[in-house]
Amino acid sequence: MLLQLISHSLGWLSAQASAKAQDALIAVLASGPVPQHIAFILDGNRRYARSKHMQIKQGHTDGFYTLRKMLEICIHMNVRCVTAYAFSIENFKRSPEEVDALMDLAEDKLLELCQKGDILDKYGIKLVVVGRRDMLPERVRVAAEKAEELTKNNNRAIFNLCMPYTSRDEIATAVQSTIRERLEDEDGDDTITADDIEAHLMTSLSGSPPLDILVRTSGVKRLSDYLLWQCSEDTQLQFSSTYWPEFGMWDFVPIILDYQRKVWSKA
């Protein structure tokens, strides 16, 4: 009994020391150039689950808690906007069982995120669901709309949750919206520029600043139809070999340091 108590006490002390060390490190990083917009491709949930002999659903659940953790870290660093690729339009081609499990998770966690005192309320984060929400089951769509409504006046930061999303669909939608706007304006100039299209991108409509860093986990080095327009100029692309559910502060620190080094080199 005594040994168990000592073990628990040492574990608690270790956790407290680790938390304080993380807070101190975040404060140091925040004193340098801070990216205003970071995007994540949450890759590796299924491979993580298989490596741990878990059900795939558990891998996605663990991935959600990593997303919460990274969102909180970014907020403490004063990052203005975080964008997460949660569900691709192409993911509807997966097995019905996995898609249903992901929709259940999305509904549950959207409602959880917007609760009073939860992370979005606590830190003043506005949630924006980016993508073809008309493709979502009604129950998930209702949860998304509720979360957006409850957080619409939060102004400290923006959290773009991309689901279901592909960049090609976003660009096509922006082009369609730009053309429609021009056709409705009979007395206006009918010239369409790249800036016009960019202004109609879903991330632009949410008020997101330019994308500084895009991070993909699990060792895969491709963009997978994600934010193709947004990362075409000055975005730094970072690839981590860590599966998303295991991604954490110590994976993130080298990415931020590399960003700061490149910013300082341009000064």
KEGU-541979 format. One record per atom (N, C-alpha, C, CB): residue in one letter; x, y, z. Coordinates in steps of 0.02 Angstrom, whole numbers, plus 50000, padded with zeros to 5 digits. Glycine has a CB too. Example, Ala and Ser with C-alpha at 12.3 -4.5 7.8 and 13.67 -1.06 7.14 Angstrom:
! residues 2
a506604971650390/a506154977550390/a506604983550390/a505654977650452/s506424988850354/s506844994750357/s506455000250394/s507044997050286/
! end
This chain:
! residues 267
m500414994050000/m500005000050000/m500435006350000/m499535000050061/l500955006250043/l501415011950048/l501785012949982/l501915010950106/l502025007449953/l502385007849890/l501935010549835/l502655000949870/q501315008449835/q500845010849784/q500725018349792/q500175007049789/l500665020649855/l500565027749869/l501175031749846/l500435028849943/i501765029149861/i502385032649840/i502425033049764/i503005028949868/s502245027449732/s502265027249658/s501795032349628/s502085020149633/h501175032749655/h500695037649630/h500935044749642/h500015036549663/s501245045849701/s501485052549718/s502045054649671/s501725052749791/l502505050049657/l503055051549611/l502795052849541/l503565045849610/g502285049049521/g501995050149455/g501675056949450/g501485044749440/w501325058949503/w501005065549504/w501525071149502/w500565066349567/l502055070449541/l502585075449542/l502915075949473/l503115073749595/s503025070149441/s503335070149375/s502885073749324/s503465062949352/a502235072449328/a501765075649282/a501755083149293/a501055072749291/q501765085349358/q501765092449373/q502405095749347/q501695093649448/a502975092449356/a503605095249332/a503605095649256/a504195090949356/s503335090549224/s503305090449151/s502865096049125/s503055083749125/a502285097149158/a501825102449138/a502145109349145/a501185102149179/k502505110349201/k502845116749212/k503395117849160/k503135117149283/a503755112449144/a504285113049093/a503985114749025/a504685106449089/q503415111749009/q503075113248946/q502845120448944/q502485108448935/d502555122848999/d502325129749002/d502905134648992/d501975131149068/a503475133049025/a504065137349019/a504325137348946/a504625135049067/l504315131548914/l504555131048846/l504095134848798/l504595123648824/i503435134348809/i502955138048768/i503075145548775/i502225136248787/a503215147848836/a503345154948847/a503965157248809/a503425156348922/v504475153048808/v505095154748772/v504955155148697/v505645149548786/l504595150148670/l504435150148599/l504005156148580/l504075143648580/a503535157948624/a503085163548610/a503435170248610/a502525163648661/s504045170548637/s504415176748637/s504755178148570/s504945176648692/g504785173048527/g505065173948460/g504515174948409/g505485167848441/p504695174848344/p504175175448293/p503665169748298/p504485175648222/v503035171348301/v502515166248310/v502105165748245/v502055168048371/p502035159748218/p501605159048159/p500885160848177/p501635151848131/q500545164248131/q499855166248144/q499345161048122/q499715172848110/h499555156448079/h499095151348054/h499475144848044/h498745153747988/i499265139648079/i499565133048074/i499015128048054/i499905130848140/a499165123848005/a498695118747983/a498985111847996/a498505119547908/f498555107148012/f498775100248025/f498385095447980/f498665098448099/i498745090547953/i498435084647922/i498485079147974/i498785082647853/l497925077048001/l497905072348057/l497975065148031/l497245073148099/d498585063448013/d498695057047978/d499005051848024/d499145058147916/g498775045648016/g499075040048052/g498635037048106/g499695042148082/n498015039348112/n497575036648165/n497475029048158/n496905040248164/r497355026848097/r497215019748086/r497845015448097/r496935018548015/r498405017848071/r499025014048080/r499235013848153/r499585017048037/y499125019448188/y499245019648260/y498835014348296/y499095026648289/a498175014048279/a497735009248312/a497965002048299/a497005010148288/r498145000648237/r498374993848220/r499014992148257/r498474993048144/s499464997048264/s500104995648298/s499994994348372/s500575001548289/k499444996848400/k499274995948471/k498754990448481/k499025002448500/h498574986948427/h498064981748429/h497404984348457/h498314975848473/m497234990448434/m496604993548454/m496104993248397/m496725000948476/q495474994648412/q494994995748360/q495135002448326/q494274995648389/i494975002948261/i495115009048223/i494765015048255/i494885008148151/k494165013848281/k493795019348313/k494185022448370/k493115016748339/q494545018248408/q494935020948464/q495515025248439/q495205015248506/g495795023348382/g496325027448353/g496075034448336/g496605024148291/h495475034848307/h495195041348291/h495025045248355/h494565040448247/t494785041848406/t494635045148469/t495265048048501/t494295040248518/d495795044048502/d496435046448528/d496695052348487/d496965040848529/g496565052148421/g496765057648378/g496405064048396/g496635055948306/f495775063548416/f495405069548437/f495725072748498/f494665067748451/y495925068648547/y496235071448607/y496905074748591/y496315066048660/t497265072048542/t497875075348520/t497715082048489/t498255070948470/l497175082448451/l496965088748421/l496805093948474/l496355087748375/r496455091948526/r496315096548582/r496965099048613/r495885093048635/k497425094348624/k498065096148656/k498455101048613/k498475089848669/m498495099748548/m498875104148504/m498535110948495/m498975100848436/l497875110948495/l497515117348491/l497675121648552/l496755116148486/e497695118448610/e497845122148672/e498555124748672/e497725117748733/i499025120648649/i499725122948644/i499775128948598/i500175117248619/c499445128548540/c499465134148493/c499175140548522/c499095132248429/i498635139848560/i498325145748591/i498805148848641/i497665143948624/h499135144748681/h499615147348731/h500205150748696/h499875141648775/m500355148848635/m500895152048597/m500655158248561/m501185147148547/n500005159748566/n499695165648533/n499645164748457/n500105171848548/v499555158548435/v499405157348365/v498685159648353/v499495149748346/r498575163248301/r497925166348287/r497425161348258/r497995172248241/c497655156548218/c497195152148183/c497495145148177/c497045154948113/v497095140148190/v497275133048182/v496765129848136/v497315129348252/t497015126248085/t496575122748038/t496745115348038/t496645125747967/a496245111148044/a496355103948049/a495965100247995/a496155101348118/y496305095647961/y495995091547909/y495715085347943/y496505089547852/a495075085747962/a494775080348002/a494465074847959/a494255083248047/f494185076747901/f493835071747861/f493815074147788/f493115070547888/s494105070247744/s494095071847673/s493445069447641/s494705068647637/i493235072847588/i492665070347549/i492795063247525/i492525075047489/e493435061847510/e493625055147487/e493535049847541/e494345055247462/n493525051947604/n493455047147659/n492775043747660/n493575050547725/f492285046547625/f491635043247621/f491685036647584/f491135047847586/k492245035447550/k492345029147514/k492585023547560/k492855030147457/r492735025247622/r492945020047670/r492345015747689/r493255023247734/s492465010547729/s491925005947747/s491375009747783/s492205000147791/p490735007647773/p490185011047809/p490275011047884/p489525007647791/e490575005747911/e490675005247984/e491145010748007/e490944998248003/e491695011847970/e492175016947991/e491885023947982/e492825016247952/v491535025047926/v491225031647915/v490715033147969/v490895031847845/d490295028247987/d489795029348040/d490135030948106/d489355023048047/a490685027248120/a491045028548183/a491345035548184/a491605023348193/l491595037848127/l491875044548123/l491335049948130/l492245045448056/m490745048648101/m490195053348108/m489945053648180/m489625051548061/d489915047848213/d489725047748284/d490225051848325/d489695040448311/l490865050848311/l491395054448347/l491335061948334/l492085051948327/a491215063748271/a491165070848254/a490585074148291/a491075071748179/e490005070848291/e489415073648325/e489555074548400/e488815069048315/d489835069348430/d489965069448502/d490475074848521/d490225062548525/k491015075348483/k491545079948501/k491385087148482/k492195077948467/l490995088248429/l490785095048414/l490365097848472/l490375095248348/l489915093748497/l489495095948553/l489915096948617/l488935090948566/e490415092548625/e490845093148684/e491265099448681/e491305086948690/l491545100948623/l491995106748616/l491665113348633/l492255106948546/c491015113848618/c490685120348626/c490335121148694/c490195121448572/q490435116348738/q490125116748804/q490415122548844/q490205110148843/k490015125348887/k490245130748931/k490835128348973/k489675133248977/g491385132048971/g491975130249009/g492445125548973/g491765127049072/d492245122848914/d492695118648876/d493175123048837/d492295113948828/i493605119948797/i494185123348769/i494005129448727/i494585118548728/l493475129048686/l493295134648643/l493045140548685/l492775132648592/d492635139148735/d492385144348779/d492935147048824/d491805141748821/k493335142748850/k493865144648897/k494365149548866/k494235138448921/y494545148248803/y495065152348770/y494785157248719/y495565147848737/g494135157648711/g493855162448664/g493995160748591/g494115169148679/i493895154348573/i494045151948505/i493395151348466/i494425145148507/k493395154048406/k492815153348361/k492915147148318/k492735159648316/l492415142748318/l492445136648276/l492105137948209/l492105130748313/v492445135948156/v492155136348089/v492225129548056/v492495142048046/v491675126648035/v491695120247998/v491785121947924/v491055115948011/v492335119847896/v492515121447827/v492415115347783/v493255123947822/g492035116047729/g491935110447684/g491205109747662/g492155104047717/r491055104047633/r490395102547607/r489945099847661/r490435097647548/r489715104147704/r489315101847761/r488655098647739/r489175107647808/d488445100247676/d487825097147651/d487905089547643/d487625100247584/m488525087047642/m488655079947635/m488645076347703/m489315078747601/l488625080147757/l488625077147824/l487925074547842/l488855082347876/p487885069347883/p487235067247909/p486915073147946/p487305061047956/e486255073447946/e485915079147976/e486115080148049/e485165078147972/r486185074748087/r486345075448158/r487035078748168/r486335068548192/v487505077248123/v488175080348128/v488135087548106/v488685076448084/r487745088848054/r487655095748030/r487345100148084/r487225095747967/v486865097448120/v486545101148174/v487045102648229/v485945097248202/a487455097648246/a487975098648298/a488475103948276/a488335092048313/a488665103848212/a489145108748186/a488855115848189/a489345107048114/e488225116448170/e487905123048171/e487825125548242/e487225122648137/k487685121148288/k487625123148359/k488295125548385/k487365117248402/a488825121848369/a489495123848393/a489705130548363/a490015118448374/e489545131648300/e489725137948268/e489325143748299/e489595137648192/e488685142548311/e488265147748340/e488495149748410/e487535145448342/l488675144748450/l488885146148519/l489565149548524/l488895139748558/t489975148948471/t490655151848474/t490745157648426/t491165146448459/k490225159948392/k490295164848338/k490565171548363/k489645165948304/n490465173148426/n490705179548453/n491385179148485/n490205182248503/n491675173148488/n492355172448515/n492845175548466/n492525164848528/n493325179248492/n493765182948446/n494515182448462/n493575190048447/r494695177948506/r495415177248520/r495765173248466/r495515173948588/a495425168148440/a495735163848389/a495195160448348/a496195158548422/i495405157548292/i494955153948246/i495185146748241/i494935157348176/f494705142248245/f494845135048236/f494435132648177/f494685130948301/n494765131548120/n494435128848060/n494465121248062/n494765131547995/l493885118148064/l493845110848063/l493605108847993/l493355108148119/c494045105947953/c493895104347884/c493575097447879/c494535104547841/m492915097447866/m492555091147861/m491855092247832/m492505087747930/p491665088447781/p492105084947734/p492395089947684/p491715079247697/y493025089147667/y493385094347631/y493865091347581/y493755098947680/t493945094647525/t494525093947481/t494685100847454/t494405088647423/s495305102047440/s495515108647415/s495225109947346/s496265109147414/r495205104947303/r494935105947236/r494205108147240/r495005099647194/d493825105147285/d493125107147294/d493085114347320/d492755102347342/e493525116147367/e493515122947393/e493675128047338/e494025123647450/i494165126547296/i494355131147242/i493785131647191/i495005128847207/a493495125947173/a492935125947125/a492345130047152/a492705118747109/t492205129247216/t491655133047247/t491805140547247/t491535130647319/a492435142247260/a492635149347260/a492575152347190/a493355150147285/v492765148647140/v492695151047071/v491955152047053/v493015146047021/q491545147147071/q490825147747058/q490525153847093/q490455141347081/s490715154947155/s490455160647193/s490685167247163/s490675160247267/t491295167547140/t491555173647109/t491195175147044/t492305172947095/i491085170147003/i490715171046940/i489995173246954/i490715164546898/r489675170047001/r488985171847019/r488945179147041/r488705167147074/e489435181247080/e489445188147105/e489515193047048/e490015189047156/r489955191247000/r490055195646942/r489425196146900/r490645193046900/l489085190646890/l488485190546849/l487925194546880/l488255183446838/e487905194746947/e487385198446982/e487525205946982/e487325196047054/d488165207746972/d488355214846970/d488385217046897/d489055215947007/e487825219246871/e487775220846799/e488205226846780/e487055222246780/d488335231446826/d488705237446809/d489455236946827/d488405243446845/g489655231346856/g490345230646878/g490805227946825/g490365226146938/d491455227746842/d491965225046797/d491895217446797/d492685227246820/d491915214446738/d491845207146734/d492505203446737/d491485205246670/t493045207046751/t493705203946758/t493745200146824/t494275209146754/i494015194046822/i494095190046882/i494845188846894/i493725183146876/t495085190646952/t495795189846969/t495885184347021/t496085196446995/a496515182447030/a496675177447082/a496465179947151/a497425175847081/d496535186547162/d496325189347227/d495575188547238/d496525196747231/d495195189247184/d494465188347189/d494295181247211/d494125190047122/i494625176447181/i494495169447198/i494725167947270/i494855164747149/e495305170547288/e495565169447356/e495085172247408/e496255172647364/a494775177947393/a494315180947440/a493705176647452/a494095187847416/h493555172047406/h492965167747413/h493145160747438/h492615167147346/l493775159447453/l493955153047483/l493645152547552/l494735152347487/m493485146447572/m493145145447636/m493565147947695/m492985138147646/t494225147047691/t494645149447746/t494675157047747/t495355146547738/s494635160247689/s494615167647687/s493965170147717/s494705170247615/l493415166747701/l492765168847727/l492725168047803/l492215164747694/s493125163447830/s493135162547903/s493565167747939/s493375155547921/g493935171847899/g494365176847929/g495065174447943/g494055179347991/s495265168847914/s495925166047928/s496485170147897/s495955158847903/p497035171147934/p497625174447905/p497985169747857/p498105176847961/p498465172247819/p498855167847774/p499165161947812/p499405171947739/l499225156347778/l499475150247809/l500235150447815/l499255144047769/d500485149747876/d501215149947888/d501535143047886/d501355153247954/i501205138147919/i501495131447925/i500955126247912/i501815130447996/l501125121247873/l500695115447865/l501085109247889/l500465114547790/v500785105647936/v501105099847966/v500715093547947/v501145100548043/r501075088547921/r500765081947910/r501145076747951/r500765080147834/t500775072647986/t501075067448028/t501085060747992/t500695066848094/s501385055848023/s501405048748004/s501915047047950/s500735046647979/g502335051847930/g502865050447882/g502675050947809/g503125043647894/v502035051947794/v501815052747725/v501965059847702/v501055051047718/k502255060447641/k502465066947617/k502075068947554/k503225067047602/r501455070547565/r501025073347512/r500485077547544/r500725067647467/l500155081747504/l499655086347530/l498955083547531/l499665092747490/s498825078347491/s498175074947491/s497585079747483/s498095071047555/d497645084347434/d497085088747417/d496875093147476/d496495084647394/y497375095847511/y497235099947571/y497575106747564/y497495096247635/l497175112047566/l497425118947567/l497935120347511/l497735120547635/l497805117747452/l498275118347397/l498385125747378/l498035114447336/w497855129547375/w497925136647359/w498295140347414/w497225139847347/q498095139047476/q498365142747533/q499115141647544/q497985140847596/c499365135747527/c500075134347541/c500505134847478/c500145127447572/s500275138547428/s500635138847365/s501185144147363/s500155140147309/e501235148347415/e501735153647413/e502265152947468/e501395160447419/d502125155847527/d502635156147580/d502535151147636/d502645163047608/t502075146547629/t501955141647683/t502535136847690/t501305137747669/q502735135547752/q503255130647766/q502915123847775/q503665132547829/l503135118947736/l502865112147740/l503295108047787/l502825108947670/q502985104847836/q503345100847885/q503045093947889/q503345104347955/f503475088747886/f503235081847888/f503555078347948/f503415078147821/s503125075447989/s503345071848049/s503215064348040/s502985074548113/s503665060248063/s503575052948057/s503115050248112/s504245049548061/t502935054248161/t502525052148217/t501795051448196/t502575057048276/y501465045948217/y500745045348205/y500385050948242/y500495038348227/w499835053448212/w499485059148242/w499295058148315/w498875060648202/p499015052548336/p498815051948407/p499415052448455/p498455045348418/e500025051248431/e500615051648474/e500995058148465/e501075045848459/f500755062548422/f501085068848409/f501005073448469/f500805072248344/g501535076748488/g501505080948548/g501995086648547/g501615076748609/m502105089448605/m502515095448613/m503215094448584/m502555097448686/w503505088648598/w504205087648578/w504275086348504/w504505081948617/d503735084648470/d503735084248397/d503635091248368/d503185079448372/f503275095348405/f503075102048381/f503635107148388/f502465104348418/v504035106548440/v504555111548454/v505035112448396/v504945109448516/p505315107048366/p505775108048309/p505445111548250/p506055101448286/i504795110448241/i504435113748187/i504395121248198/i503725110848180/i504245123248259/i504205130448275/i504895133548273/i503885131448345/l505395130148298/l506075132848296/l506315133748224/l506565128248334/d506145129048181/d506325129648110/d505975135648078/d506155123148072/y505345136548095/y504985142348070/y505325148848093/y504245142248094/q505495149148157/q505805155248184/q506485156448152/q505875154748259/r506875151148142/r507535151848110/r507465154848040/r507885145048106/k506965152448002/k506865154947934/k506625162047933/k506375150547897/v506205163947982/v505975170847987/v506565175448003/v505425171548040/w506965173348050/w507545177448069/w508045178048012/w507895174548132/s508115172847972/s508605172947916/s508395177847862/s508675165947886/k507735179347859/k507495184147809/k507535191347834/k506775182447790/a507635192147900/a507625198847929/a508245202747909/a507565198448005/
! end
